Amino acid sequence: MVAYHAFLKELSAHLRGFLRKRVTNLPDDVEDLVQEALLAIHNQRHTYDSAQPLTAWVHAIAKYKLVDWLRRRANREHLNHPWDDEMDVFSSAETDATEAKRDVHKLLLQLPDRQRLPIVYVKLEGMSVAEAADRTGMSVSAIKVGVHRGLKALAAKIRGAD
């Protein structure tokens, strides 16, 4: 129960930011949308496929709630992006995945080869540790250490603690 509460707290913050980008100057409406999305996520949790990215699933539900809100609301002047100019609200999970890949690639480029290459080969390309060691000329233990330290460095970069 504690873990689920922590998950909902983190998810609420994520949804709030996601929806705030699409609806401006209406903080009460954003909060209502966050609550509607959280309820829908809870009620539809059985539909989540753990093989798929959680964020894409959550964003899809939030987008549906946003569309419902827009239908109920005739005045669209408070949106950041007019419908005719940009359809960002309806971006697909593929677009989200592409953006995530690009972000990870940028972060990986900031790592030294001894950390970046083990992560790319083992974690992204699915090679075994031995295969990655053969490919890079590093030892098996150096590959393991590189993955560990590289992931730790990436996490720090994501948190902004360069």
N, CA, C and O atoms as a DFTB+ gen file, in Angstrom:
648 C
 N C O
     1  1       0.820      -1.187       0.000
     2  2       0.000       0.000       0.000
     3  2       0.870       1.260       0.000
     4  3       0.527       2.245      -0.654
     5  1       1.977       1.238       0.718
     6  2       2.883       2.378       0.771
     7  2       3.495       2.624      -0.610
     8  3       3.620       3.766      -1.050
     9  1       3.871       1.543      -1.280
    10  2       4.463       1.676      -2.609
    11  2       3.454       2.257      -3.595
    12  3       3.808       3.100      -4.419
    13  1       2.207       1.812      -3.517
    14  2       1.174       2.321      -4.421
    15  2       0.925       3.808      -4.157
    16  3       0.732       4.583      -5.094
    17  1       0.930       4.200      -2.896
    18  2       0.757       5.613      -2.543
    19  2       1.911       6.445      -3.122
    20  3       1.691       7.524      -3.673
    21  1       3.131       5.936      -2.993
    22  2       4.301       6.647      -3.537
    23  2       4.198       6.735      -5.061
    24  3       4.508       7.771      -5.649
    25  1       3.759       5.641      -5.700
    26  2       3.572       5.631      -7.145
    27  2       2.557       6.698      -7.560
    28  3       2.806       7.458      -8.497
    29  1       1.421       6.758      -6.870
    30  2       0.380       7.736      -7.206
    31  2       0.873       9.167      -7.003
    32  3       0.521      10.061      -7.772
    33  1       1.676       9.381      -5.982
    34  2       2.216      10.716      -5.721
    35  2       3.135      11.148      -6.870
    36  3       3.031      12.269      -7.367
    37  1       4.033      10.250      -7.284
    38  2       4.933      10.550      -8.404
    39  2       4.149      10.718      -9.701
    40  3       4.422      11.621     -10.492
    41  1       3.178       9.844      -9.907
    42  2       2.365       9.906     -11.114
    43  2       1.565      11.203     -11.168
    44  3       1.427      11.794     -12.239
    45  1       1.039      11.653     -10.037
    46  2       0.289      12.906      -9.984
    47  2       1.163      14.077     -10.427
    48  3       0.735      14.926     -11.210
    49  1       2.373      14.111      -9.925
    50  2       3.290      15.195     -10.300
    51  2       3.594      15.142     -11.796
    52  3       3.627      16.177     -12.463
    53  1       3.815      13.947     -12.318
    54  2       4.096      13.786     -13.751
    55  2       2.896      14.241     -14.584
    56  3       3.056      14.998     -15.541
    57  1       1.709      13.785     -14.224
    58  2       0.500      14.154     -14.964
    59  2       0.240      15.653     -14.891
    60  3      -0.173      16.269     -15.874
    61  1       0.480      16.225     -13.739
    62  2       0.257      17.661     -13.566
    63  2       1.125      18.443     -14.558
    64  3       0.641      19.367     -15.212
    65  1       2.379      18.082     -14.666
    66  2       3.268      18.747     -15.625
    67  2       2.851      18.496     -17.060
    68  3       2.861      19.408     -17.886
    69  1       2.488      17.266     -17.353
    70  2       2.057      16.878     -18.696
    71  2       0.824      17.679     -19.112
    72  3       0.758      18.175     -20.237
    73  1      -0.140      17.805     -18.221
    74  2      -1.387      18.494     -18.559
    75  2      -1.234      20.021     -18.509
    76  3      -1.898      20.736     -19.260
    77  1      -0.369      20.512     -17.634
    78  2      -0.139      21.958     -17.543
    79  2       0.422      22.519     -18.843
    80  3       0.161      23.671     -19.191
    81  1       1.194      21.703     -19.561
    82  2       1.750      22.136     -20.845
    83  2       0.658      22.311     -21.888
    84  3       0.827      23.065     -22.847
    85  1      -0.450      21.625     -21.708
    86  2      -1.513      21.639     -22.702
    87  2      -2.676      22.547     -22.326
    88  3      -3.444      22.967     -23.191
    89  1      -2.807      22.846     -21.050
    90  2      -3.879      23.714     -20.566
    91  2      -3.215      24.777     -19.677
    92  3      -2.584      24.456     -18.670
    93  1      -3.370      26.034     -20.069
    94  2      -2.716      27.089     -19.288
    95  2      -3.757      27.983     -18.634
    96  3      -4.910      28.050     -19.059
    97  1      -3.322      28.654     -17.605
    98  2      -4.141      29.643     -16.882
    99  2      -5.400      29.046     -16.256
   100  3      -6.308      29.786     -15.879
   101  1      -5.464      27.746     -16.144
   102  2      -6.629      27.099     -15.529
   103  2      -6.157      26.013     -14.564
   104  3      -6.402      24.831     -14.807
   105  1      -5.489      26.388     -13.478
   106  2      -4.932      25.391     -12.576
   107  2      -5.984      24.468     -11.960
   108  3      -5.703      23.297     -11.705
   109  1      -7.174      24.977     -11.723
   110  2      -8.223      24.125     -11.160
   111  2      -8.630      23.041     -12.155
   112  3      -8.865      21.893     -11.778
   113  1      -8.710      23.419     -13.424
   114  2      -9.044      22.436     -14.453
   115  2      -7.934      21.397     -14.603
   116  3      -8.206      20.216     -14.820
   117  1      -6.692      21.839     -14.488
   118  2      -5.565      20.897     -14.555
   119  2      -5.689      19.891     -13.413
   120  3      -5.522      18.689     -13.619
   121  1      -5.982      20.383     -12.214
   122  2      -6.131      19.475     -11.066
   123  2      -7.286      18.504     -11.275
   124  3      -7.179      17.326     -10.933
   125  1      -8.387      18.994     -11.834
   126  2      -9.522      18.104     -12.130
   127  2      -9.115      17.036     -13.134
   128  3      -9.461      15.864     -12.984
   129  1      -8.374      17.454     -14.162
   130  2      -7.913      16.494     -15.175
   131  2      -6.952      15.466     -14.570
   132  3      -7.008      14.284     -14.909
   133  1      -6.078      15.919     -13.679
   134  2      -5.155      14.995     -13.009
   135  2      -5.949      13.946     -12.227
   136  3      -5.659      12.753     -12.304
   137  1      -6.941      14.396     -11.483
   138  2      -7.753      13.463     -10.686
   139  2      -8.529      12.500     -11.588
   140  3      -8.610      11.308     -11.293
   141  1      -9.097      13.005     -12.678
   142  2      -9.819      12.133     -13.611
   143  2      -8.882      11.103     -14.220
   144  3      -9.235       9.931     -14.352
   145  1      -7.695      11.541     -14.587
   146  2      -6.719      10.624     -15.171
   147  2      -6.282       9.570     -14.152
   148  3      -6.176       8.389     -14.485
   149  1      -6.029       9.993     -12.913
   150  2      -5.638       9.029     -11.873
   151  2      -6.722       7.982     -11.640
   152  3      -6.432       6.796     -11.483
   153  1      -7.963       8.431     -11.621
   154  2      -9.067       7.471     -11.454
   155  2      -9.136       6.497     -12.624
   156  3      -9.314       5.294     -12.433
   157  1      -8.994       7.025     -13.831
   158  2      -9.041       6.158     -15.009
   159  2      -7.871       5.179     -15.001
   160  3      -8.041       4.010     -15.345
   161  1      -6.703       5.640     -14.617
   162  2      -5.525       4.765     -14.552
   163  2      -5.758       3.660     -13.531
   164  3      -5.465       2.493     -13.790
   165  1      -6.282       4.033     -12.377
   166  2      -6.573       3.029     -11.352
   167  2      -7.614       2.022     -11.854
   168  3      -7.441       0.812     -11.703
   169  1      -8.690       2.529     -12.447
   170  2      -9.762       1.645     -12.913
   171  2      -9.347       0.770     -14.093
   172  3      -9.893      -0.316     -14.284
   173  1      -8.395       1.235     -14.872
   174  2      -7.962       0.487     -16.058
   175  2      -6.598      -0.175     -15.876
   176  3      -5.992      -0.616     -16.852
   177  1      -6.116      -0.248     -14.651
   178  2      -4.778      -0.807     -14.419
   179  2      -4.634      -2.232     -14.931
   180  3      -3.529      -2.661     -15.261
   181  1      -5.724      -2.962     -15.001
   182  2      -5.677      -4.335     -15.509
   183  2      -5.365      -4.383     -17.008
   184  3      -5.013      -5.443     -17.526
   185  1      -5.489      -3.242     -17.719
   186  2      -5.225      -3.226     -19.159
   187  2      -3.763      -2.924     -19.470
   188  3      -3.343      -3.034     -20.622
   189  1      -2.981      -2.545     -18.458
   190  2      -1.586      -2.201     -18.694
   191  2      -0.780      -3.446     -19.031
   192  3      -0.849      -4.455     -18.329
   193  1      -0.027      -3.365     -20.100
   194  2       0.862      -4.441     -20.529
   195  2       2.265      -4.091     -20.057
   196  3       2.867      -3.138     -20.551
   197  1       2.787      -4.850     -19.109
   198  2       4.086      -4.517     -18.510
   199  2       5.239      -4.595     -19.503
   200  3       6.344      -4.141     -19.204
   201  1       4.994      -5.165     -20.679
   202  2       6.033      -5.203     -21.710
   203  2       6.126      -3.860     -22.439
   204  3       7.070      -3.628     -23.193
   205  1       5.158      -2.985     -22.217
   206  2       5.118      -1.680     -22.881
   207  2       5.527      -0.584     -21.897
   208  3       5.432      -0.768     -20.683
   209  1       5.982       0.556     -22.424
   210  2       6.366       1.662     -21.527
   211  2       5.160       2.192     -20.749
   212  3       4.099       2.443     -21.322
   213  1       5.335       2.354     -19.463
   214  2       4.267       2.870     -18.604
   215  2       3.879       4.282     -19.011
   216  3       2.695       4.616     -19.044
   217  1       4.864       5.108     -19.320
   218  2       4.585       6.502     -19.648
   219  2       3.672       6.629     -20.860
   220  3       2.769       7.466     -20.861
   221  1       3.885       5.820     -21.888
   222  2       3.036       5.890     -23.078
   223  2       1.594       5.543     -22.725
   224  3       0.666       6.194     -23.205
   225  1       1.399       4.535     -21.900
   226  2       0.058       4.116     -21.480
   227  2      -0.615       5.221     -20.660
   228  3      -1.784       5.540     -20.878
   229  1       0.128       5.796     -19.724
   230  2      -0.393       6.868     -18.874
   231  2      -0.743       8.098     -19.720
   232  3      -1.794       8.711     -19.531
   233  1       0.149       8.451     -20.657
   234  2      -0.110       9.608     -21.515
   235  2      -1.347       9.391     -22.380
   236  3      -2.118      10.324     -22.604
   237  1      -1.540       8.184     -22.861
   238  2      -2.728       7.907     -23.685
   239  2      -4.001       8.139     -22.876
   240  3      -4.948       8.752     -23.368
   241  1      -4.025       7.656     -21.650
   242  2      -5.202       7.855     -20.794
   243  2      -5.400       9.343     -20.509
   244  3      -6.523       9.844     -20.565
   245  1      -4.311      10.046     -20.203
   246  2      -4.414      11.485     -19.912
   247  2      -4.911      12.246     -21.146
   248  3      -5.687      13.193     -21.020
   249  1      -4.469      11.838     -22.323
   250  2      -4.919      12.507     -23.554
   251  2      -6.406      12.284     -23.780
   252  3      -7.115      13.199     -24.200
   253  1      -6.880      11.082     -23.508
   254  2      -8.318      10.825     -23.637
   255  2      -9.109      11.711     -22.673
   256  3     -10.153      12.252     -23.036
   257  1      -8.612      11.853     -21.457
   258  2      -9.294      12.704     -20.479
   259  2      -9.264      14.167     -20.933
   260  3     -10.235      14.898     -20.739
   261  1      -8.162      14.585     -21.529
   262  2      -8.051      15.941     -22.037
   263  2      -9.042      16.178     -23.183
   264  3      -9.683      17.228     -23.245
   265  1      -9.164      15.218     -24.073
   266  2     -10.118      15.334     -25.183
   267  2     -11.543      15.417     -24.641
   268  3     -12.347      16.216     -25.120
   269  1     -11.850      14.599     -23.651
   270  2     -13.174      14.673     -23.028
   271  2     -13.420      16.061     -22.441
   272  3     -14.503      16.626     -22.597
   273  1     -12.421      16.599     -21.773
   274  2     -12.525      17.924     -21.184
   275  2     -12.778      18.973     -22.268
   276  3     -13.616      19.861     -22.111
   277  1     -12.024      18.848     -23.383
   278  2     -12.185      19.804     -24.482
   279  2     -13.586      19.732     -25.087
   280  3     -14.162      20.752     -25.465
   281  1     -14.111      18.548     -25.173
   282  2     -15.469      18.396     -25.703
   283  2     -16.489      19.079     -24.807
   284  3     -17.461      19.667     -25.281
   285  1     -16.252      18.991     -23.509
   286  2     -17.176      19.619     -22.566
   287  2     -17.025      21.136     -22.555
   288  3     -17.905      21.864     -22.095
   289  1     -15.934      21.575     -23.052
   290  2     -15.611      22.998     -22.950
   291  2     -15.589      23.625     -24.345
   292  3     -14.795      23.222     -25.195
   293  1     -16.437      24.584     -24.574
   294  2     -16.519      25.215     -25.892
   295  2     -15.371      26.191     -26.133
   296  3     -14.945      26.375     -27.273
   297  1     -14.874      26.809     -25.082
   298  2     -13.856      27.834     -25.207
   299  2     -12.467      27.200     -25.162
   300  3     -12.074      26.660     -24.128
   301  1     -11.728      27.255     -26.251
   302  2     -10.395      26.658     -26.310
   303  2      -9.293      27.708     -26.285
   304  3      -8.156      27.411     -26.652
   305  1      -9.602      28.912     -25.866
   306  2      -8.605      29.980     -25.924
   307  2      -7.465      29.802     -24.926
   308  3      -6.426      30.450     -25.054
   309  1      -7.642      28.945     -23.950
   310  2      -6.626      28.788     -22.907
   311  2      -5.593      27.725     -23.225
   312  3      -4.718      27.452     -22.403
   313  1      -5.674      27.127     -24.387
   314  2      -4.695      26.113     -24.757
   315  2      -3.412      26.773     -25.236
   316  3      -3.433      27.838     -25.853
   317  1      -2.308      26.128     -24.944
   318  2      -1.026      26.628     -25.419
   319  2      -0.935      26.589     -26.934
   320  3      -0.424      27.523     -27.551
   321  1      -1.424      25.525     -27.533
   322  2      -1.266      25.316     -28.966
   323  2      -2.626      25.213     -29.639
   324  3      -3.407      24.322     -29.306
   325  1      -2.924      26.101     -30.573
   326  2      -4.187      25.973     -31.298
   327  2      -4.225      24.666     -32.073
   328  3      -3.196      24.175     -32.537
   329  1      -5.419      24.108     -32.210
   330  2      -5.580      22.812     -32.886
   331  2      -5.043      22.837     -34.303
   332  3      -4.392      21.886     -34.734
   333  1      -5.302      23.903     -35.031
   334  2      -4.920      23.935     -36.427
   335  2      -3.414      24.047     -36.624
   336  3      -2.886      23.615     -37.648
   337  1      -2.730      24.619     -35.656
   338  2      -1.300      24.836     -35.803
   339  2      -0.471      23.617     -35.437
   340  3       0.530      23.323     -36.091
   341  1      -0.883      22.910     -34.399
   342  2      -0.063      21.803     -33.925
   343  2      -0.938      20.794     -33.215
   344  3      -1.768      21.163     -32.384
   345  1      -0.763      19.549     -33.527
   346  2      -1.585      18.496     -32.939
   347  2      -0.804      17.748     -31.862
   348  3      -0.889      16.523     -31.772
   349  1      -0.048      18.474     -31.051
   350  2       0.784      17.871     -30.015
   351  2      -0.031      17.056     -29.025
   352  3       0.453      16.046     -28.514
   353  1      -1.245      17.468     -28.748
   354  2      -2.079      16.757     -27.793
   355  2      -2.287      15.318     -28.237
   356  3      -2.444      14.420     -27.411
   357  1      -2.289      15.106     -29.543
   358  2      -2.573      13.781     -30.073
   359  2      -1.320      13.032     -30.503
   360  3      -1.422      12.064     -31.257
   361  1      -0.149      13.445     -30.050
   362  2       1.060      12.750     -30.449
   363  2       0.982      11.296     -30.010
   364  3       0.438      10.976     -28.953
   365  1       1.528      10.440     -30.828
   366  2       1.402       9.013     -30.577
   367  2       2.453       8.517     -29.602
   368  3       3.424       9.211     -29.300
   369  1       2.244       7.322     -29.122
   370  2       3.220       6.689     -28.226
   371  2       4.542       6.505     -28.958
   372  3       5.608       6.543     -28.345
   373  1       4.468       6.302     -30.289
   374  2       5.696       6.158     -31.070
   375  2       6.515       7.439     -31.003
   376  3       7.739       7.383     -30.888
   377  1       5.865       8.580     -31.073
   378  2       6.564       9.858     -30.977
   379  2       7.199       9.987     -29.600
   380  3       8.349      10.408     -29.479
   381  1       6.453       9.626     -28.564
   382  2       6.996       9.682     -27.204
   383  2       8.207       8.765     -27.076
   384  3       9.208       9.136     -26.463
   385  1       8.118       7.569     -27.655
   386  2       9.229       6.622     -27.587
   387  2      10.436       7.157     -28.346
   388  3      11.570       7.010     -27.891
   389  1      10.200       7.776     -29.497
   390  2      11.293       8.348     -30.281
   391  2      11.977       9.464     -29.508
   392  3      13.204       9.564     -29.507
   393  1      11.182      10.302     -28.852
   394  2      11.755      11.374     -28.047
   395  2      12.568      10.813     -26.888
   396  3      13.642      11.325     -26.574
   397  1      12.063       9.770     -26.260
   398  2      12.789       9.148     -25.146
   399  2      14.105       8.563     -25.636
   400  3      15.130       8.699     -24.968
   401  1      14.088       7.909     -26.803
   402  2      15.317       7.347     -27.374
   403  2      16.341       8.445     -27.633
   404  3      17.525       8.294     -27.330
   405  1      15.867       9.549     -28.197
   406  2      16.755      10.669     -28.499
   407  2      17.375      11.217     -27.213
   408  3      18.567      11.520     -27.175
   409  1      16.564      11.341     -26.163
   410  2      17.056      11.855     -24.892
   411  2      18.093      10.922     -24.277
   412  3      19.124      11.369     -23.773
   413  1      17.813       9.640     -24.324
   414  2      18.764       8.665     -23.782
   415  2      20.061       8.705     -24.582
   416  3      21.151       8.637     -24.016
   417  1      19.935       8.816     -25.904
   418  2      21.131       8.880     -26.753
   419  2      21.986      10.100     -26.387
   420  3      23.209       9.995     -26.296
   421  1      21.347      11.253     -26.178
   422  2      22.082      12.466     -25.793
   423  2      22.801      12.273     -24.469
   424  3      23.954      12.674     -24.314
   425  1      22.115      11.657     -23.519
   426  2      22.746      11.416     -22.214
   427  2      23.903      10.432     -22.330
   428  3      24.949      10.611     -21.704
   429  1      23.707       9.395     -23.132
   430  2      24.771       8.410     -23.300
   431  2      26.029       9.025     -23.905
   432  3      27.145       8.644     -23.551
   433  1      25.846       9.978     -24.817
   434  2      27.001      10.621     -25.450
   435  2      27.845      11.404     -24.450
   436  3      29.011      11.701     -24.713
   437  1      27.262      11.734     -23.314
   438  2      27.990      12.475     -22.277
   439  2      28.867      11.558     -21.419
   440  3      29.709      12.036     -20.660
   441  1      28.671      10.250     -21.539
   442  2      29.436       9.303     -20.729
   443  2      30.736       8.931     -21.431
   444  3      30.810       8.956     -22.660
   445  1      31.753       8.588     -20.661
   446  2      32.988       8.090     -21.273
   447  2      32.736       6.714     -21.905
   448  3      31.818       6.001     -21.499
   449  1      33.551       6.350     -22.894
   450  2      33.375       5.078     -23.605
   451  2      33.313       3.878     -22.665
   452  3      32.555       2.941     -22.915
   453  1      34.097       3.892     -21.590
   454  2      34.154       2.746     -20.682
   455  2      32.825       2.521     -19.957
   456  3      32.595       1.447     -19.402
   457  1      31.943       3.540     -19.960
   458  2      30.600       3.391     -19.386
   459  2      29.543       3.312     -20.481
   460  3      28.605       2.519     -20.393
   461  1      29.699       4.131     -21.502
   462  2      28.698       4.193     -22.575
   463  2      28.632       2.887     -23.360
   464  3      27.543       2.351     -23.565
   465  1      29.764       2.370     -23.800
   466  2      29.768       1.164     -24.639
   467  2      29.170      -0.056     -23.931
   468  3      28.379      -0.773     -24.544
   469  1      29.517      -0.318     -22.669
   470  2      28.868      -1.449     -22.000
   471  2      27.346      -1.305     -21.910
   472  3      26.622      -2.287     -22.075
   473  1      26.865      -0.106     -21.655
   474  2      25.408       0.103     -21.592
   475  2      24.779      -0.128     -22.955
   476  3      23.759      -0.808     -23.066
   477  1      25.385       0.437     -23.990
   478  2      24.828       0.280     -25.342
   479  2      24.792      -1.195     -25.730
   480  3      23.763      -1.688     -26.190
   481  1      25.902      -1.898     -25.551
   482  2      25.971      -3.288     -25.999
   483  2      25.119      -4.228     -25.147
   484  3      24.385      -5.059     -25.683
   485  1      25.215      -4.100     -23.826
   486  2      24.533      -5.046     -22.934
   487  2      23.067      -4.678     -22.735
   488  3      22.189      -5.526     -22.889
   489  1      22.799      -3.436     -22.398
   490  2      21.434      -3.036     -22.038
   491  2      20.572      -2.683     -23.245
   492  3      19.381      -2.996     -23.260
   493  1      21.146      -2.038     -24.254
   494  2      20.341      -1.602     -25.391
   495  2      20.332      -2.604     -26.541
   496  3      19.295      -2.824     -27.167
   497  1      21.487      -3.211     -26.821
   498  2      21.552      -4.163     -27.935
   499  2      21.339      -5.608     -27.485
   500  3      21.173      -6.498     -28.319
   501  1      21.342      -5.842     -26.186
   502  2      21.042      -7.168     -25.665
   503  2      22.174      -8.180     -25.747
   504  3      21.931      -9.383     -25.650
   505  1      23.389      -7.721     -25.920
   506  2      24.533      -8.642     -25.952
   507  2      24.784      -9.188     -24.555
   508  3      24.399      -8.581     -23.555
   509  1      25.423     -10.320     -24.506
   510  2      25.858     -10.841     -23.210
   511  2      27.066     -10.025     -22.765
   512  3      27.677      -9.313     -23.562
   513  1      27.397     -10.139     -21.495
   514  2      28.565      -9.424     -20.965
   515  2      29.827      -9.903     -21.678
   516  3      30.704      -9.101     -21.998
   517  1      29.918     -11.194     -21.924
   518  2      31.097     -11.752     -22.616
   519  2      31.193     -11.214     -24.046
   520  3      32.284     -10.884     -24.510
   521  1      30.060     -11.123     -24.743
   522  2      30.069     -10.593     -26.109
   523  2      30.504      -9.129     -26.117
   524  3      31.282      -8.710     -26.974
   525  1      30.003      -8.362     -25.166
   526  2      30.391      -6.957     -25.076
   527  2      31.876      -6.828     -24.762
   528  3      32.551      -5.941     -25.285
   529  1      32.380      -7.705     -23.916
   530  2      33.812      -7.692     -23.597
   531  2      34.638      -7.983     -24.845
   532  3      35.642      -7.317     -25.096
   533  1      34.221      -8.968     -25.623
   534  2      34.926      -9.289     -26.870
   535  2      34.893      -8.110     -27.844
   536  3      35.905      -7.782     -28.464
   537  1      33.745      -7.485     -27.972
   538  2      33.573      -6.384     -28.921
   539  2      34.430      -5.180     -28.536
   540  3      34.997      -4.517     -29.405
   541  1      34.526      -4.896     -27.236
   542  2      35.226      -3.682     -26.786
   543  2      36.687      -3.916     -26.429
   544  3      37.474      -2.971     -26.363
   545  1      37.048      -5.169     -26.200
   546  2      38.401      -5.450     -25.740
   547  2      38.558      -5.243     -24.238
   548  3      39.668      -5.286     -23.708
   549  1      37.448      -5.021     -23.568
   550  2      37.471      -4.842     -22.112
   551  2      37.273      -6.203     -21.454
   552  3      36.825      -7.149     -22.102
   553  1      37.601      -6.304     -20.183
   554  2      37.370      -7.544     -19.456
   555  2      35.889      -7.661     -19.103
   556  3      35.157      -6.672     -19.138
   557  1      35.453      -8.873     -18.763
   558  2      34.061      -9.101     -18.366
   559  2      33.737      -8.261     -17.135
   560  3      32.670      -7.650     -17.068
   561  1      34.643      -8.226     -16.164
   562  2      34.372      -7.438     -14.957
   563  2      34.334      -5.945     -15.270
   564  3      33.561      -5.205     -14.661
   565  1      35.160      -5.495     -16.215
   566  2      35.136      -4.072     -16.596
   567  2      33.798      -3.722     -17.252
   568  3      33.280      -2.622     -17.056
   569  1      33.245      -4.643     -18.023
   570  2      31.927      -4.422     -18.643
   571  2      30.870      -4.289     -17.545
   572  3      30.048      -3.374     -17.582
   573  1      30.891      -5.197     -16.573
   574  2      29.912      -5.148     -15.478
   575  2      30.030      -3.845     -14.698
   576  3      29.025      -3.207     -14.382
   577  1      31.259      -3.456     -14.391
   578  2      31.487      -2.212     -13.655
   579  2      31.050      -1.020     -14.509
   580  3      30.446      -0.076     -13.999
   581  1      31.353      -1.066     -15.801
   582  2      30.968       0.021     -16.706
   583  2      29.464       0.201     -16.770
   584  3      28.967       1.327     -16.750
   585  1      28.732      -0.917     -16.848
   586  2      27.273      -0.845     -16.861
   587  2      26.782      -0.233     -15.555
   588  3      25.968       0.691     -15.567
   589  1      27.267      -0.735     -14.443
   590  2      26.822      -0.253     -13.136
   591  2      27.113       1.239     -12.967
   592  3      26.223       2.019     -12.628
   593  1      28.356       1.624     -13.205
   594  2      28.731       3.032     -13.023
   595  2      28.046       3.933     -14.054
   596  3      27.666       5.063     -13.748
   597  1      27.895       3.428     -15.261
   598  2      27.240       4.213     -16.304
   599  2      25.777       4.473     -15.980
   600  3      25.292       5.592     -16.145
   601  1      25.071       3.442     -15.517
   602  2      23.667       3.626     -15.149
   603  2      23.526       4.584     -13.969
   604  3      22.597       5.389     -13.905
   605  1      24.468       4.474     -13.043
   606  2      24.466       5.387     -11.898
   607  2      24.710       6.826     -12.367
   608  3      24.067       7.753     -11.875
   609  1      25.628       7.015     -13.309
   610  2      25.910       8.352     -13.849
   611  2      24.706       8.890     -14.621
   612  3      24.384      10.074     -14.519
   613  1      24.038       8.026     -15.394
   614  2      22.841       8.446     -16.127
   615  2      21.737       8.889     -15.169
   616  3      21.075       9.902     -15.392
   617  1      21.550       8.122     -14.109
   618  2      20.525       8.483     -13.123
   619  2      20.837       9.839     -12.509
   620  3      19.933      10.647     -12.294
   621  1      22.099      10.092     -12.228
   622  2      22.492      11.382     -11.660
   623  2      22.237      12.503     -12.655
   624  3      21.782      13.581     -12.272
   625  1      22.526      12.260     -13.932
   626  2      22.278      13.279     -14.967
   627  2      20.788      13.558     -15.096
   628  3      20.382      14.708     -15.264
   629  1      19.979      12.521     -15.018
   630  2      18.535      12.708     -15.130
   631  2      18.019      13.525     -13.956
   632  3      17.151      14.382     -14.121
   633  1      18.556      13.258     -12.773
   634  2      18.158      14.037     -11.583
   635  2      18.730      15.443     -11.617
   636  3      18.304      16.307     -10.850
   637  1      19.699      15.681     -12.509
   638  2      20.295      17.010     -12.612
   639  2      21.462      17.210     -11.671
   640  3      21.850      18.340     -11.377
   641  1      22.019      16.109     -11.199
   642  2      23.135      16.195     -10.245
   643  2      24.435      15.854     -10.933
   644  3      25.202      15.021     -10.449
   645  1      24.692      16.504     -12.081
   646  2      25.934      16.223     -12.825
   647  2      27.073      16.282     -11.884
   648  3      28.218      16.079     -12.287
